[in-house]
Amino acid sequence: MENSQKGFIPVMLTPFLSNGNIDYPALTQLTEIYLQAGASGLFANCLSSEMFELSDKERIQAIKHVIKVANGAVPVVATGTFGGEIAKQADFIKEVSDAGVEAVIAITSLLANEGDSDEIFNDRVFDLLHQTDEIPMGFYECPVPYKRVLKPQQLADFVATGRVIYHKDTSLDLNQIKEKLKLTEGYAFGLYDAYMVHAVDSLKAGASGLSCIQGNYFPELIVWLCDHYNDESLNDEVQAVQQFLIDNMEVMHHVYPVVSKYFLQKRGLNISTFTRRNVGAFTTSEEKGMETLFDDYTSLRNNLNIKVFI
């Protein structure tokens, strides 16, 4: 997903009805909001989507729904590995690929156990690539079931196969990101940073864009940052956005994605706060935190003259 213009790829939520079934009308509206905000791609069936709480059938149905709504406007990537033997993971990757995604994402922590060496992990990656024909692939350093961060040289070796075109980085390490970018330069490949604390520096270092949970609160703000991070005439505004994201990091992560769904309700989206994941209680404290976040975001958005659709 190489692109000269920096882009935002949302890690998509899955809206649910109060009975726990997927709310497809809300998923349609949510997808349209991402697109209207200016997203350059969509990451369906990810951790924010509560992918581990979905059945294989639901995963495929949700991916296909997102692809249908996007209707070719932007590429869609989606997770295709959920543990087990490599042959089993390869089979589901093929199924996800057949749904029409641009690349199938492999979860790094599901390709080897936490105590396994890099050599074991590398062997399994190359085995997976071998068993999945020519399907374009990507990696996501998902923190569940544990976080396995790729070393720069590992990522470079995988990208050099020509099969790996996408990477969602959660290393939280700007120096490591810079090394990954250096070693993968020249390939049809995009690295998207999830960590908003150094979002601007990551973009300036050459990251293809951002892929963060903050986009499930205010996607247009993340798009604005991708568009203006290097505009010297807006340096004060860029720093204000960066600081806003840093200051609100904790409140946006606590009992997520319930808080995000509540925030989207306040923005006008017809979405319930139901989640299948047990992330803790949504208390009065979290509700007040979202009220404050909403007011502060509205003020920042108005100062930046950002157009919104909800």
PABASE-161780 format. One line per field, with one value per residue (C-alpha): residue in three letters; x negated, z negated, y. Coordinates in Angstrom, 2 decimals. Each point is the difference from the previous one (the first is absolute). Layout:
<pts>
res: Ala, ... .
c1: X, ... .
c3: Z, ... .
c2: Y, ... .
</pts>
This chain:
<pts>
res: Met, Glu, Asn, Ser, Gln, Lys, Gly, Phe, Ile, Pro, Val, Met, Leu, Thr, Pro, Phe, Leu, Ser, Asn, Gly, Asn, Ile, Asp, Tyr, Pro, Ala, Leu, Thr, Gln, Leu, Thr, Glu, Ile, Tyr, Leu, Gln, Ala, Gly, Ala, Ser, Gly, Leu, Phe, Ala, Asn, Cys, Leu, Ser, Ser, Glu, Met, Phe, Glu, Leu, Ser, Asp, Lys, Glu, Arg, Ile, Gln, Ala, Ile, Lys, His, Val, Ile, Lys, Val, Ala, Asn, Gly, Ala, Val, Pro, Val, Val, Ala, Thr, Gly, Thr, Phe, Gly, Gly, Glu, Ile, Ala, Lys, Gln, Ala, Asp, Phe, Ile, Lys, Glu, Val, Ser, Asp, Ala, Gly, Val, Glu, Ala, Val, Ile, Ala, Ile, Thr, Ser, Leu, Leu, Ala, Asn, Glu, Gly, Asp, Ser, Asp, Glu, Ile, Phe, Asn, Asp, Arg, Val, Phe, Asp, Leu, Leu, His, Gln, Thr, Asp, Glu, Ile, Pro, Met, Gly, Phe, Tyr, Glu, Cys, Pro, Val, Pro, Tyr, Lys, Arg, Val, Leu, Lys, Pro, Gln, Gln, Leu, Ala, Asp, Phe, Val, Ala, Thr, Gly, Arg, Val, Ile, Tyr, His, Lys, Asp, Thr, Ser, Leu, Asp, Leu, Asn, Gln, Ile, Lys, Glu, Lys, Leu, Lys, Leu, Thr, Glu, Gly, Tyr, Ala, Phe, Gly, Leu, Tyr, Asp, Ala, Tyr, Met, Val, His, Ala, Val, Asp, Ser, Leu, Lys, Ala, Gly, Ala, Ser, Gly, Leu, Ser, Cys, Ile, Gln, Gly, Asn, Tyr, Phe, Pro, Glu, Leu, Ile, Val, Trp, Leu, Cys, Asp, His, Tyr, Asn, Asp, Glu, Ser, Leu, Asn, Asp, Glu, Val, Gln, Ala, Val, Gln, Gln, Phe, Leu, Ile, Asp, Asn, Met, Glu, Val, Met, His, His, Val, Tyr, Pro, Val, Val, Ser, Lys, Tyr, Phe, Leu, Gln, Lys, Arg, Gly, Leu, Asn, Ile, Ser, Thr, Phe, Thr, Arg, Arg, Asn, Val, Gly, Ala, Phe, Thr, Thr, Ser, Glu, Glu, Lys, Gly, Met, Glu, Thr, Leu, Phe, Asp, Asp, Tyr, Thr, Ser, Leu, Arg, Asn, Asn, Leu, Asn, Ile, Lys, Val, Phe, Ile .
c1: 0.00, -2.74, 1.19, -1.90, 2.77, 0.32, 3.20, 2.20, 1.17, 2.66, -0.02, 3.69, 2.52, 2.74, 3.38, 2.31, 3.70, 1.12, 0.47, -3.67, 0.47, -1.99, 1.85, -0.54, 1.88, -2.26, -3.05, 1.09, 0.28, -3.30, -1.81, 1.47, -1.16, -3.57, 0.14, 1.57, -2.68, -2.64, -1.34, -2.39, 0.75, 1.89, -1.25, 2.94, 0.06, -2.65, -0.26, 2.25, 2.52, 0.03, -1.28, -0.73, 3.66, 1.31, 0.54, -1.77, 3.33, 0.55, -3.54, 0.49, 3.48, -1.22, -3.01, 2.20, 2.45, -2.74, -1.38, 3.49, 0.59, -3.47, 0.79, -3.58, -0.45, -2.90, -1.82, 1.06, -2.33, 1.14, -1.42, -0.20, -1.93, 1.52, -2.41, -0.44, -2.10, -1.46, 2.04, 3.20, -1.02, -0.88, 3.47, 1.73, -2.36, 1.19, 3.60, -0.59, -1.86, 2.90, 2.28, -1.80, -2.52, -3.16, -2.14, 0.55, -1.50, -1.86, -0.04, -3.62, 0.87, 2.00, -2.81, -2.19, 0.24, -1.30, -3.11, -0.84, -3.13, -0.11, -1.26, 3.13, 2.18, -1.82, 0.32, 3.75, 0.38, -1.83, 2.05, 3.17, -1.10, -0.78, 3.45, 1.97, -0.94, -0.55, 2.48, -1.24, -0.62, -0.60, -0.88, 1.68, -1.91, 3.21, -0.32, 2.29, -0.67, -3.45, -1.99, -2.71, -1.76, -1.89, -3.65, -0.89, -2.07, 2.78, 2.51, -2.50, -0.52, 3.75, 0.58, -2.86, 2.10, 2.32, 2.97, 0.23, 1.47, 1.37, -1.12, 1.84, -2.73, 0.65, -3.63, 0.42, -3.63, -0.76, -3.60, 1.20, 2.57, -2.71, -2.14, 2.93, 0.66, -3.66, -0.27, 3.25, -0.57, 0.70, 2.54, 3.74, 0.65, 1.60, -0.65, 2.84, -0.68, 2.52, -1.67, 1.21, -2.58, -2.54, 2.43, -1.47, -3.58, 0.97, 1.62, -3.04, -2.24, 1.83, 2.87, 2.78, 2.58, 1.77, 2.23, 1.25, 2.99, 0.30, 1.54, 2.98, 0.73, -0.91, -1.25, -0.04, -2.53, -2.41, 0.49, -0.73, -3.23, -1.06, 0.73, -1.72, -2.73, -2.74, 1.63, -2.26, 2.71, 2.17, -2.73, 1.79, 3.24, -1.77, -1.65, 3.37, 1.53, -2.95, 0.29, 3.75, -0.55, -2.69, 2.03, 3.01, -1.82, 1.13, 3.67, 0.34, -1.54, 1.85, 2.91, -0.50, 1.89, 3.05, -1.19, -0.54, 3.49, 1.43, -1.99, 1.35, 3.51, -0.64, -1.09, 3.32, -0.76, 2.77, -2.25, 0.42, -2.76, 0.38, -3.27, -0.68, -3.39, -0.02, -1.91, 1.42, 2.90, 0.91, 0.46, 0.98, -3.70, -0.49, 3.17, -1.26, -3.34, 1.70, 2.09, -3.17, -1.76, 2.94, 0.01, -3.78, 0.06, 2.84, -1.97, -3.17, 1.92, 1.61, -3.37, -1.36, 3.12, 0.33, 3.15, 1.91, 2.92, 1.39 .
c3: 0.00, 1.03, 0.51, 0.29, -1.88, -3.68, -0.84, -2.86, -0.21, -2.70, -2.18, 0.40, -2.75, 0.22, -1.01, -1.76, -0.68, -3.62, 0.53, 0.98, 3.74, 2.44, 0.83, 3.75, 0.56, -2.64, 1.64, 3.28, -1.61, -1.82, 3.21, 1.78, -2.82, 0.33, 3.74, -0.29, -2.51, 2.65, -1.00, 2.62, -0.88, -2.48, -2.40, -0.56, -2.36, -2.39, -3.80, -0.13, 2.00, -2.87, 2.52, -2.63, -1.06, 3.54, 1.69, 3.29, 1.78, -1.65, 0.80, 3.69, 0.07, -1.68, 2.34, 3.06, -1.31, -0.46, 3.48, 1.48, -1.72, 0.94, 3.61, 1.16, -1.44, -2.17, -0.52, -2.87, -2.01, -2.56, -2.46, 1.20, -2.69, -3.21, -1.22, 0.53, 2.54, 2.83, 2.53, -1.83, -0.12, 3.70, 0.84, -1.77, 1.61, 3.37, -1.10, -1.11, 3.23, 2.03, -1.75, 1.96, -2.35, 1.27, -2.57, -2.72, -3.36, -2.14, -3.78, -1.08, -3.39, 1.59, 2.18, -2.91, -3.74, -2.27, -0.95, 3.54, 1.64, 2.94, 2.11, -0.73, 0.74, 3.25, 1.17, -0.59, 1.85, 3.04, -0.21, -0.11, 3.01, 1.84, -0.74, 1.02, 3.66, 1.03, -2.38, -1.17, -3.74, -2.91, -3.69, -3.10, -3.28, -1.91, -3.81, -0.36, -0.96, -0.55, 1.90, 2.39, 1.56, 3.20, 0.04, 2.89, 1.81, -0.36, 1.61, 2.74, 0.82, 0.27, 2.12, 2.31, 1.10, 1.78, -1.83, -3.00, 0.81, -3.36, -3.59, -3.02, -2.45, -3.75, -1.14, -1.66, 1.00, 2.47, 0.54, 0.90, 2.39, 1.69, 0.42, 1.42, 2.49, 0.99, 0.63, 2.01, 2.14, 3.68, -0.41, 0.69, -3.71, -2.60, -3.73, -2.06, -3.55, -2.79, -2.67, -0.01, -2.47, 2.82, 2.93, 1.55, -0.33, 1.47, 3.02, 0.48, -0.16, 2.97, -1.41, 2.54, -2.50, -3.28, -1.16, -3.50, -2.30, -0.17, 3.45, -1.62, -1.79, 2.54, 3.31, 1.68, -2.59, 0.83, 3.72, -0.66, -1.76, 2.92, 2.41, -1.93, -2.17, 2.16, 0.65, -1.66, 0.16, -2.23, -2.37, -3.09, 0.98, 0.74, -3.41, -1.62, 1.64, -1.02, -3.60, -0.03, 1.02, -2.65, -2.77, 0.69, 0.57, -3.24, 0.10, 3.55, -0.90, -3.23, 0.49, 3.77, 2.29, -2.18, -0.50, 3.72, 0.83, -2.60, 1.51, 3.46, -1.47, -1.16, 3.53, 1.36, 1.14, -0.68, -1.76, -3.26, -2.60, -0.03, 0.20, -0.06, -1.59, -3.77, -0.34, -3.33, -1.14, 1.70, -3.11, -0.70, -0.02, 3.57, 1.11, -1.42, 1.68, 3.36, -0.58, -0.63, 2.96, 2.24, -1.09, 0.38, 3.42, 1.19, -0.99, 1.72, 3.12, 0.23, -0.42, 2.90, 2.16, 0.53, 1.81, -1.60, 1.22, -3.38 .
c2: 0.00, 2.39, 3.56, 3.28, 1.81, -0.83, -1.83, -1.06, -3.60, -0.44, -3.11, -0.63, -0.57, -2.61, 1.42, -2.45, -0.08, -0.26, -3.77, -0.36, -0.48, 2.13, 3.21, 0.23, 3.30, 1.59, -1.61, 1.58, 3.43, -0.39, -0.99, 3.00, 2.30, -1.27, 0.61, 3.45, 0.95, -0.77, -3.41, -1.39, -3.62, -2.16, -2.67, -2.33, -2.97, 1.28, 0.17, 3.08, -2.05, -2.53, -2.53, -2.64, 0.08, -0.54, -3.35, -0.72, 0.47, 3.39, 1.06, -0.69, 1.54, 3.20, 0.27, -0.46, 2.59, 2.59, -0.72, 0.37, 3.35, 1.30, -0.97, 0.39, 3.51, -1.18, -3.30, -2.25, -2.22, -2.57, -2.50, -3.58, -1.89, -1.29, -2.62, -3.70, -1.85, 2.06, -1.98, 0.96, 3.65, -0.10, -1.35, 2.88, 2.52, -1.30, 0.41, 3.58, 0.73, -1.37, 2.51, 2.73, 1.61, 1.65, -1.80, -2.58, 0.91, -2.53, 0.46, -0.31, -1.51, -2.81, -1.32, -1.12, -0.42, 2.74, -1.93, -1.10, 1.36, 2.39, -2.92, -2.02, 3.01, 0.74, -3.60, 0.11, 3.27, -1.34, -3.20, 2.08, 2.02, -3.23, -1.44, 3.09, 0.23, 3.63, 1.61, 3.45, -0.05, 2.32, -0.15, 1.37, 0.05, -0.63, 0.12, -3.05, -2.77, 1.55, 2.60, -1.23, 2.98, -0.71, 0.97, 2.32, -2.63, -2.58, 2.34, 0.88, -3.68, -0.58, 3.11, -1.05, -3.00, 2.42, -1.48, 2.33, 3.41, 1.20, 0.25, 1.40, 0.91, -0.02, 0.01, 3.44, 0.52, 2.79, -1.13, -3.48, 1.45, 2.05, -3.11, -1.96, 2.78, 0.18, -3.75, -0.21, 3.08, -0.50, -2.80, 0.18, 0.07, 2.24, 0.28, 1.47, 1.13, -0.66, 2.12, 3.58, 1.30, 0.26, 0.11, 3.15, -1.22, -3.36, 1.66, 2.24, -3.07, -1.52, -2.07, -0.43, 1.12, -0.63, -2.84, 0.69, -0.36, 3.80, -0.24, -1.66, 3.25, 2.68, -1.44, 3.42, 1.23, -2.83, 0.71, 3.68, -0.95, -2.22, 2.85, 2.80, -1.57, 1.56, 3.39, 2.57, 2.66, -2.22, -1.11, 1.35, -1.71, -3.29, 0.11, 0.76, -3.08, -2.14, 1.21, -0.56, -3.62, -0.45, 1.63, -2.22, -3.29, -1.61, 0.98, -1.35, -3.37, -0.73, -2.47, 0.33, -0.53, 0.74, 3.59, 0.46, -1.21, 2.37, 2.87, -0.85, 0.02, 3.55, 0.84, -1.27, -3.54, -2.50, -2.51, -1.89, -0.25, -3.80, -1.89, -3.72, 0.57, 0.36, 3.27, 1.13, 2.14, 3.27, 2.11, 3.59, 0.84, -1.27, 1.78, 3.30, -0.59, -0.39, 3.13, 2.00, -1.59, 0.84, 3.65, 0.34, -1.68, 2.22, 3.08, -1.24, -0.99, 3.42, 1.70, -2.05, 0.53, -3.75, -1.04, -2.87, -2.12, -1.06 .
</pts>
